Amino acid sequence: MAKVTQCQSCGIPLDKKTPAGTEKDGSLSSKYCTHCYQNGEWTMDLSFDEMYDYNLKRFQESDMNKVQKYFLNKMYTKKFMRKLDRWSE
């Protein structure tokens, strides 16, 4: 199985800047970031649409430059997010 390189809840890259969340036993999650998943539970109980809106706003308010934000807005669609494990099930 290929290593997951982005959170399967919000789509953010899993890297040193955004570490993995944790399972109930304290081990690192292989699928979800620390913003979405801690201690084996979701950090926010949001519907798909609420999570999409929350994440889009968070990305737009980030410190990315205008070019990065432009491409993010083109890539970060509901169709993209529906393919993430949390929302495809």
Secondary structure in CASP SS format (residue, H / E / C, confidence):
PFRMAT SS
TARGET T0000
AUTHOR 0000-0000-0000
METHOD secondary structure of the structure
MODEL  1
M C 1.00
A C 1.00
K C 1.00
V C 1.00
T C 1.00
Q E 1.00
C C 1.00
Q C 1.00
S C 1.00
C C 1.00
G C 1.00
I C 1.00
P E 1.00
L C 1.00
D C 1.00
K C 1.00
K C 1.00
T C 1.00
P C 1.00
A E 1.00
G E 1.00
T E 1.00
E C 1.00
K C 1.00
D C 1.00
G C 1.00
S C 1.00
L E 1.00
S E 1.00
S E 1.00
K E 1.00
Y E 1.00
C E 1.00
T C 1.00
H C 1.00
C C 1.00
Y E 1.00
Q E 1.00
N C 1.00
G C 1.00
E E 1.00
W E 1.00
T C 1.00
M C 1.00
D C 1.00
L C 1.00
S C 1.00
F H 1.00
D H 1.00
E H 1.00
M H 1.00
Y H 1.00
D H 1.00
Y H 1.00
N H 1.00
L H 1.00
K H 1.00
R H 1.00
F H 1.00
Q H 1.00
E C 1.00
S C 1.00
D C 1.00
M C 1.00
N C 1.00
K H 1.00
V H 1.00
Q H 1.00
K H 1.00
Y H 1.00
F H 1.00
L H 1.00
N H 1.00
K H 1.00
M H 1.00
Y C 1.00
T C 1.00
K H 1.00
K H 1.00
F H 1.00
M H 1.00
R H 1.00
K C 1.00
L C 1.00
D H 1.00
R H 1.00
W H 1.00
S H 1.00
E C 1.00
END
